[in-house]
């Protein structure tokens, strides 16, 4: 076997190994892409739920602010009545 034949054989083996590895990388990238797309879809499914909770919390905060304002107004009214009584 000449050194040229040996080189050619080794080169072909390496090229085959590289081809196999690149094929595996390609398959893994496709699997990763599918997984990422599925994750995005699952995330999109939670958008409506997230908006609903956001509306709920906004409403609760608004209610809390109104109650604080009413309590503040009631306290001021009560103080003014006490001052008038004096």
C-alpha positions as CSV (number, residue, x, y, z in Angstrom):
1,X,0.0,0.0,0.0
2,X,1.5,3.3,-1.0
3,X,1.4,6.4,1.2
4,X,-0.9,8.0,-1.3
5,X,-3.4,5.2,-0.9
6,X,-3.1,5.4,2.9
7,X,-3.6,9.1,2.8
8,X,-6.7,8.8,0.6
9,X,-8.1,6.1,2.8
10,X,-7.6,8.1,6.0
11,X,-9.0,11.2,4.3
12,X,-12.1,9.4,3.3
13,X,-12.5,8.0,6.8
14,X,-12.2,11.5,8.3
15,X,-14.6,12.9,5.7
16,X,-17.1,10.2,6.5
17,X,-16.7,10.9,10.3
18,X,-17.1,14.6,9.7
19,X,-20.2,14.0,7.6
20,X,-21.7,11.8,10.2
21,X,-21.0,14.3,13.0
22,X,-22.4,17.2,10.9
23,X,-25.6,15.1,10.2
24,X,-25.9,14.5,14.0
25,X,-25.4,18.2,14.7
26,X,-28.1,19.1,12.1
27,X,-30.6,16.6,13.7
28,X,-29.9,18.0,17.1
29,X,-30.4,21.6,15.9
30,X,-33.7,20.6,14.4
31,X,-34.7,19.0,17.7
32,X,-33.7,22.1,19.6
33,X,-35.7,24.3,17.1
34,X,-38.8,22.2,17.6
35,X,-38.4,22.4,21.4
36,X,-37.9,26.1,21.3
37,X,-41.0,26.5,19.1
38,X,-43.0,24.4,21.5
39,X,-41.8,26.5,24.4
40,X,-42.9,29.7,22.6
41,X,-46.3,28.2,21.9
42,X,-46.7,27.2,25.5
43,X,-45.7,30.7,26.6
44,X,-48.2,32.2,24.2
45,X,-51.0,30.1,25.8
46,X,-50.3,31.8,29.1
47,X,-50.6,35.3,27.6
48,X,-54.4,35.4,28.2
49,X,-54.0,34.1,31.7
50,X,-51.3,36.7,32.4
51,X,-53.5,39.5,31.1
52,X,-56.4,38.3,33.3
53,X,-54.2,38.3,36.4
54,X,-52.9,41.7,35.5
55,X,-56.4,43.1,35.2
56,X,-57.2,41.5,38.6
57,X,-54.2,43.0,40.3
58,X,-54.8,46.4,38.8
59,X,-58.4,46.3,40.0
60,X,-57.3,45.2,43.5
61,X,-54.8,48.1,43.6
62,X,-57.4,50.6,42.5
63,X,-59.8,49.3,45.1
64,X,-57.1,49.6,47.8
65,X,-56.3,53.2,46.7
66,X,-60.0,54.1,46.8
67,X,-60.3,52.6,50.3
68,X,-57.2,54.5,51.5
69,X,-58.6,57.7,50.0
70,X,-62.0,57.2,51.7
71,X,-60.4,56.4,55.0
72,X,-58.2,59.5,54.7
73,X,-61.3,61.7,53.8
74,X,-63.3,60.2,56.7
75,X,-60.4,60.9,59.1
76,X,-60.1,64.5,57.9
77,X,-63.9,64.9,58.2
78,X,-63.8,63.5,61.7
79,X,-61.0,65.8,62.7
80,X,-62.8,68.8,61.3
81,X,-66.0,67.9,63.2
82,X,-64.0,67.6,66.4
83,X,-62.4,71.0,65.8
84,X,-65.8,72.5,65.2
85,X,-67.1,71.0,68.5
86,X,-64.3,72.7,70.4
